[in-house]
Amino acid sequence: MKKIYNIILFLAALPFLNSCSDYLDVVPDNIPTIEHAFVNRNKAEKFLYTCYSYRPAIGALNDVAMTGSDEIWRRYLRGEWTGTSLLKEGQSASNVKGNMWDGKHSLWVGIRDCNIFLQKIQGVADLEDWEKKRWVSEVKFLKAYYHWQLMKRYGAIPIVDENLPIDVTPEQVKVYREPVDEVTNYIVGVLEEVIEALPHHSDLLYAEEAGRITKEGVMTVRAEVLLFAASPLFNGNPDYAGIVDNRGKNLFPVKYDQEKWTKAAAACKEAIEMCEADGRGLYTTVDPLISNVDEVFQKQTVLRQAICADQNKEVIWESSNTNTFDIAREASPRLIRLSAGNLNNIRTEYAPTLKSVEFFYSANGVPINEDKDWVNNSWYANRFKLRPEAATEEERFLVEEGKRTAYLHFNREPRFYSTIGFDKAVYFGNSWYKFDGDDRNVKWLDMRNRASAGYQAGAYYSITGYNVKKLHSFKDSQSRESYAYNTYLFPIYRMADLYLMYAEALNEAIGPSEEVYKYLDLVRERAGLEGVVDSWKKYSVNAEKPSTKDGLREIIHQERSIELAFEAKRFWDIRRWKKINEMVTPMGWNIYGITDDEFYNVVPVSKKPLKMTTRDYLWPIGLSNLSTNTNLVQNYGW
């Protein structure tokens, strides 16, 4: 134990001194000394995986970004780590929710172990040079990545490139938060240093190495870091002008710097070129299981499988520590009547809000409040009303034929039908969808009270009357007594995300251009939509919107909110865009309604209004840390 204590003191001798026993729990094989962890290759490899173990589980149900934006509302909190907890209960500097500064989820502990690994790995004799270089690069990446995750949450942070020795003075232990620009430069510098020794994504041994970092992953993280640094939250934000430490340093950039967008655009383009050279690209594969079904269903399945398909060429870096079974059962609806013992295996608690449903474009590929058809036919004005006409034969692949549902659910783009499950929506899958000539056997959602997918006393249910299709595979199956799901590795980054990052950065750098349209339209084309310029010219009441920087910015923001919906992206986007004030009290349908007229009434699904203010862009630093280390400065508003 003494050797462990002597390894490190940093960050104001924070709770790490109290968490050494927790740390010992993750040392490979519970070996009590660091020296024994590096006696040979096998033991060193276990320590490598210990360094990986601190990665936030992106896309997991306890990832604050999954449930902490205006996309989703969950009925239950399910622990203080959920985003819903941040929204329902609010944040507190005395009891920080989603805390990664200290405590059991501290990323500083992960950075400590990375530094230990880098210090000790050179002494491992039976490790070949090429593999040693790879491991060193992986761990350096992880150290930079953990700094990046902390920067996203706290802004200015200390830079811990090396662990402090035991003989430092108490004053030396009282580290400072470094300015955001310095942290950005440090992270980017480390990322650029490690690329050469890492493998390409296509060279990974998938069964053994899935989730390990590659050249393409590093380049994409680098692009994202620079994109954040260029965005309004960290680029001349006047709200943070007064955050100055006792050295007189401004911790956040005071002046806006247009050049940051140019750097971000260049980094995105370099990442795209490397990814495409490695065979990365948008997923367009039609699964053999549905090769002979209707094109409408094929398109929906392709869009869903862009998330769920195994060894997917669109995925740049995948999370190997995210439990996608939990995601699947929280997103899936009950398509049939289930036995009492199976009822709660399918929960549908990952419930889209009405606001997120409205994000999706019309069938013409423009916002529903701009679409000429929607405006001129009063579909938009009546969007929350029950359409008098039942679904027609032509609409039968989207809405149950002969049934009525809200105007909001008709005449929408393919991503709407592949992402959102709604009352009377068509649902199909390998286990129940059969195609034999004109004989089609599909399922339809019934989200009303007492119906199979709706509210049932004593069971889990969607609080909004919607579910998320895209986060579970069409190959999943459910029967009265069981539920089977297909596992997948949750995509931390995929090519559509990178294309949209590039389009955004380039628009901010130079304004609308053919290059911006090209990468925006790649994503739209895969979704079955026309190009952005043609769509707005033909169908929008604001035809010139894509021709201005401000208009195209709005389009790109909405495109990200659609394409990346429910993938833990919007939570961070609305923060870096400084749009947190647009979050409103979540709304849904009256799920306790039995009849159509009762169900189709818009009601709030939160018992109290949301109160997100400027201070909620960043996490607070815990009050105990501030009292221990007087060199730390609190974030705005806390």
N, C-alpha and C positions, 0 to 999 in steps of 0.2 A: 504493500500500500504506500509506503514512504516513497518508493520510486515513482509511483503514479503522481503523488502530490508534488514531487519535485520537477515534473515535466513542465508545468505551465501555471502561470498566473497572468491573466489578462482581463481586460474589460472590467477594471475596478474591483478585481477579486470578487466578482459577482457570485451567483449561486453555484458556480462550478466547484468551488471547494466543498459545497454541501452535496454535490451530485456525483462525487467520485464513485460511490457504490453503484449508481445508475450506470456510470461509464463502464465499470467492470462487467456489467451485464452484457455489453456488446463487444467486449474484447473477444476475439476468436477463441472458442473452447474454454472460456473463462480463465485463461492463463493469467496469473496474477502479476506478471511483470511485462513491460513493453519489450524487453530484450528477447524473451522467449517467443514473442509474437513474430520475430523476424529471424528465427534460426534457420529456416529453409524456405523454399519456394512455396510449398503448400500452405504453411502457416501465414506467410506474407500475403498470399492470395486471399486468405480469409480476412485479413485486415483491409485489403483492397475493397472487399465487399462491405466491410464495416463502414468504410468511407462513403460508399454508395448508399448505405442504409439511411442516411439522414435526408435524402431527397424528399421534398414534399410530395405527397401522393396526388399528383395533378389529376383532376377528374374524379377523385374519390368523393363519396358523399360527405366526408368531413373536410373537404377542400372548401374554404370560404368562398372561393370564386365560383363554385358550382351553384350555390344557393344564396349568394349575398348581393345579387344585382336585382334589377326589376324584371328579369326574365321568368323567375320561378318563385313559387311560394310553397313552403312545406308546412303541413299542419302541426307536426311535432318538431321540437327543437333538436332532439337527439344529440344532446351534448353541447358544451360551450364552444366547440370548435366549428360548428356549422355557420354558414353565412346567414342563415335564417335567425340564428341567435343574435348576430350583430344587428340585424334589422329589427327584431322584436324587442330585444332588451337594451340595445344600445351598447356602446363601448365605454370603458372606464379606465382611467389611468391607475386606479388602485387595484383593479382586477382585470387585467388586459385579456381580452378574448382573442383567440387565434394568435397567441403570443409566440413569436419565434426568436425573441431577444434572449430570454432566459427561461428557466423551468425545463420540463421534460422534453419539450420540442425545440430547444434552443439550437439554432444553426451555428452559433459560435462553438458549440461542442463539436459539431461536425467539422468546422474549420480547424479546430484544435487537432482532431484526429488526422486530418489531411496533412497538417504540418508535421505531425509525428511520423506519419508514413514517409513523407519526403525526406525527413532527417535520417530515418533508419533503413530505407530500402537499399541504399548503396552498399550496405554490409551483407546483403544476401548473396552468398557465393554461387548457389546452383541455379541462378536465374540468368538466362541468356540476355545479351545486351539489347537485342531488338525488343524483347518482351519487357525488359526493365524500362526502356525508353517509352514504350506504350503505356505501361502502368503509371509511370511518373507523369506523363501527359494527361492521362485520365484523372489523376488525383489533383493535379494543378487545375484542370478544368473544373472539377467539383468544388474546389476552393473558391474559384472565381464565381461559379454558379451560385454557391451559397451566399457570397457577398451580394450577388445580383438579387436573389430572393429577398434578402434583408433590405436592400435599397428600394425595391418595389414597395415594401411595406412602410419603411421608416424614412426614406429619403437619404439624407446625410447619415453616414455610419462610420465607425472606426474601420480602418484598414488593418487587418491582422495578417500580414504576409509571413511572419515568423512568430513562434511562440516565445513569450518572454521568459528568461531564465529565473530561477528561484531567488537570485540575489539582487533583484531590482528593488529600488526604494519604494515606499508607499506612494510617493508622488508620481513615480514612473508608471505605476500600475494604473493610475487615474488617466486613462486614455481619453482622447478627444474624438468626437465625430468629425469626419473630414468632409469638405464641401462636395456636393453632388458631382460637380465636374471632375474633381480629382478621383472620386470613387469610380466614375464612369471610365476615365482614362486607365485606371488600374485594372478594372475588369477586362476592358477591351485589350489591353496590353497582354494580359495573361492568356486570353483566348487566342490571340494571334501567335503567341509563342508556342502553343501546344499542337497546332493543326498538323504539322508535318509528320509527327510520329504516330498519328492515329490512323486507323483503317477507314476505308470508305464504307458506307452503309451496306453496299452490295457484297462486301467481303466478310460481313459478320457471319459467324456460325449461329444461325437463328435460334436453334433449339437451346444452345448453351449461352449465347451472348446477347440475346435480345434485351434491349434497354440500356446497353453500354453505349457510351458516347462515341461518335464518329466525326470525321471531318465535316460532313454535311450538317450534323447537329450543332457543332461548334460555330460554324458560319452563320447558322440561323439564330442561335442565341446572341451572337455578336450583332446581327442586324436588329434584333429586338431591343437590345440594350441601347443602341444608338437611336432607334426610333423613339423609345421612351425619353431619352435625354433631349430629343428635339421637340417633344410634345409640350403643350401648354403648361402641364403640371410642373415640369422641371426646366422650362426654358423661359426665363424672365417673368416668373409668376409674382405679381405684385403682392399677393397675400403673404409671401414668405420673405419679403424684403427685410423685415425686422428681426429675423432669426440669426443672431450674431452671438458667437461664443466669447469667452473671456479673453481670448487672444485678439479679438476684434475681427475675426473672420466671418464673412457672410457664408452661411452653410448652403444657401441656394442661390443660383445665378440671379443677379439683379437685372441684367439687361438681356433682352431677347436677341438671339443669335440665329439669323437665317441660315448661316453656313451649316448648322447642325443638321438641317433637313437634307442638304446636299450630301453630307457624309452618310446619313442614314440611307438615302436612296442608293448610293454607291455600294454600301454594305449589303443591302437587299439584293441588288443586281448580281453582285459577286456570289452571294449564297445561291441564288437561282441558277446561275451558270454552273456552279459546282454540282448542285443537286441534279440538274438535268443531264449533265455529263455522266453522272452515276446511274442514270436510268430512272430517277425520280420524276414524277409527273402526275397529272390529275387522273384519278381512278375512273375508268370508263368501261370496265369489264362487265359484260353481261354473264352472270353466273349460269353455268350449264343447266342448272335445275329449272331455270325460267327462260331458256332460250326460245321456247315456242309459245310464250304467253304474250298477252297484249303489250304493245309498246308503252302504254301508260304505266303498266305495272313494272315493266323493265326499267323505265326511267326512275321510278320511285325506289326500286331496289338498288340500282346503281348508286343513287345518292345516299341511301342508308349504308350500303356496304363500303362506301368511302371511309366510314368510321369503323365498321365492324369486320371487314374482310381480313383474314389472316395474311401476314406477309404482304401487306398492301403497299404498292409502289408509291402511293401518295404520302405515306407517313415518313417523316424525316427523323423524328426521334420519338420513341414510344415509352410509356411508363410501364415498367415491369412490377411496380409495387402498388398498383391500383386494382382494387377488387371490382371487376366488371360484372360479377354476379349481382352484387348489391345494386349497381347501377341498373342492370337489366330488370330486376324485379321491382325497383322503385319507379321505373319508366313504363313498364308494361301495363296494359289494361287487362282486366278479366274479360276474355272473349266468349266464355261459356260459363254456365253455372258450375261452381266448384263445390267439392265436398267441404264440410266444416273443417276437416283437418288440413285441407290444402288452401283454404280461403286466404290466409294471410301470407302465403308464399308469394303472391302477386299483389303488390301494395299500391302502385300508381300514385305515390305521394310526391313524386317529382313533378309538380303540376305547373304547366305554363300559365302565365297570367294573360289576361285579355290584351294587355299592352304588347306582349311579345307576339301574340297571334296577329296583331295589327301590323307588326313590322314587315311581314312578308308582302311581296309585291302582288299586284293583280296578275291575271293571266297574260297581260300585255307587257309585264316586266317593268312597271313603274309603280310608285306608291299609290295605294288605293285612294288617298285623298287628292291625288293629282290626275288619276286616270279619267279620260274624257267620258268613257262609258259609265264608270262608277259615279261621276259627278252628274252627268246629264240624265241618267236613269234613276237618280236618287238612291242608288245602292249604298253609297257611302253614308248618306244621311240616315238611311234605314238599316245600317249594318248590324245593329244589335236586335233587330226585329226578326220575327219568324217570316220567312218568305212564303207568300200564299201558295205559290206553285210548288208542287212536289218535284223531286228530282226526276229528270226525264231519262229516257233510254240512253241518250247521248252522254248523260252525266253519270251513268251507273258505275263507272270505274272509280269515281271519286266520292259519290254520295249514294247511299242506298236508294235504289230506284223505287219511286212511288212514295218516298218519305219526305218530310219537311224538316228543314233546319234553318239556321239564321242566314241572312244574306251574306254575312261575313265569311261563310264557308263555301260559297260558290265563286266561280270565276277567279280563282287564285292560281299562282304559279306552281310548277311542279314541286319546288322545295317545300311549299306549304303542306302539300299532301304527303310528302315523304318524311316530314318532320313532326307534324302535329296530328294527334289523334283527337277527334271531336265527336260529338253526338251525331250519329248517323253516318260517320265516316266508314269507308270501305277499308277493311284490314285483310291482308292476305299474307300467307307464309307457306313454307315448304310442307309443313305437317298437315295443313288443311286445304291448301289451294291446289286444285286439280284442274287440268285443262284437257278436254277431250272434245274437239269440235266446238259446238256451242254450249256444252255442258260446263258451266263455271260454278265452282263451289267456293264462296268466300265468306268472310265474317264481317259483321257490321257492329260498330260500337253503339251501345245504348247506355248513355251516361246519366240517365235520370234516376231518381230515388227508387230503390228496390230492384233496379235492373241489374243485369250481370256485371256491367262495368261501373255502375254508379254507387251511390252511397248505400251502404248496408250497415246497420247497427252492429257493433262489435267487431267490425273488420276495418282494415285500412282502406283509404279511398282518396281520390283526387279532390282537393278542396276547391278547385276552379272549374271542374268539368272538362278538363283537357288532360292529355298525356303526351309524352315525348316518344315518337316512333323511332327517331334516328339513333338512339342509344342502345337499341337491342336489335339483334339480327333477325332477318326474315326467316332464318332457319330455326329459331326458337319454337318450341311447341308447348302446348298445355292441354291437359286432359282433366277430367273431373278429379282425379286423384293425384296428379303430379304436374310438375313444371320443369321442363328441360331447357337449358340455355346454351348458347355457343359462346365460349370465352373469346376475348380478343384483348390485345394490348392497347390501352387508351392512348390516342395520339396526343403527345404534348405539342408537337408542331406537325402540320401537314402542308402540302404545296399550295393549296388554296389560300391558307393563311399567309404564306410568304408572298404570293402574288399580290394579295391585297395590301400587305405591308409596303411593298414596293410602289404600288399605284398611289397609295396615300403619301408616302414620303416624296415621290417625284412630283406629285401635284403641288405639294407645299413648297417644293424647291423651285419649280419652274412654271407651275400652272398647268392647265389642260394641254395635252399633247397627244399625238398618235401613240406614243409609247405608253402613256398612262391608260389610254383607252384599250390598248392591246391586252394588257394584263388584267384589267378589270373585265374585259369581254371574254377572256379565256374561262374565267369562273362562271360568267353568265351563260356562255355557250354550253358548258357542261350541264348547266341547270335547265337547258332547253329554252333559253331566252335569246332575243335578238341583242345586238350590240347596244351599248348605252346611248350613243348619239342617235341612232335610228329609232330606238324605243321611245325616247323622249320627243323626238320630232314627230313621230306618228301618233303617239297615244297620250302624251301629257299636256295638261293645260299650261305647263311651264316649259315650253319646247326648248328654250335656250339654256336651261339650267346646266347641262354638262359643259357649256362653253365658258363658264366662269370658274375661277378658283374656289370661291365660296360655294357655288352650286355643286361643283364636282366633289368638294369636300363632304358636303351633306350626303351626296349619293354614295360615296365610298364608305362613310360611317354606317349608313343603313345597310349597304352590301355586306359589311363585316358582321353586323348584327343578325343578318339573315343566314349567311353561309356558315358562320361559326356559332350559331345559336346553341346554347346549352352545352358548350364545350369549355367552360371556364375561361372564356376570353372577354366577354362583355364587362365583367366585373372590373377588370384592369383597364379596358378601353375607356369606360366612362370616367375613370379616375384620371388617366393621362390626358383625356380630352377636356377635363374640367366640366363634365356634364352631370355630376352627381346630383345637382339640383333638379334634374329632369325626372328623378325617381319619384314616383307618386304612390299613393296607397294602392296596393294591388287589388285588382278586381277580377271577378269571375262570374259564372252563371249561378243561379240559385239551385245548388245541387240537391236540395231537399224537396224540390218540386217533382211531382209525379207526372203530371200532364205536361205537354209541350208548352202551353201557355204559362204554367207555373215555373217550369225550368228556365225558359228564356227570359229571365229578368237579371239585369246586371246588378251585382251586389259586391260590397267590399269583402275581402276574405281575411283581412287583418282586423283585429278588434280595436286597434288604435292606429292613428295616422303615422306614417313614417316621418321621421324628423332627421333627415340627412343634411348636414351643414358643411361649411368649408372645412371644419376640423376633421371631418370623416374621410378626407382624402388619404390621410396617412395615419398609421397606428400611433398611439401614445407610447412613450417610454415609461415603464413602470415607476411609480413614485419611490419605491424602495431603491431602485437603481440611481435615481437622481440624488437621493440623500446620501448614498454610499460614495458616489463619484460626483463631486461638485463641478467637474469640468464638462459634464454632459448638459446639453441644452434641450429643453422640452420642445416637442413639435407644436405647431400653431394650434391654438384653441384649447390645449389640454392643461 
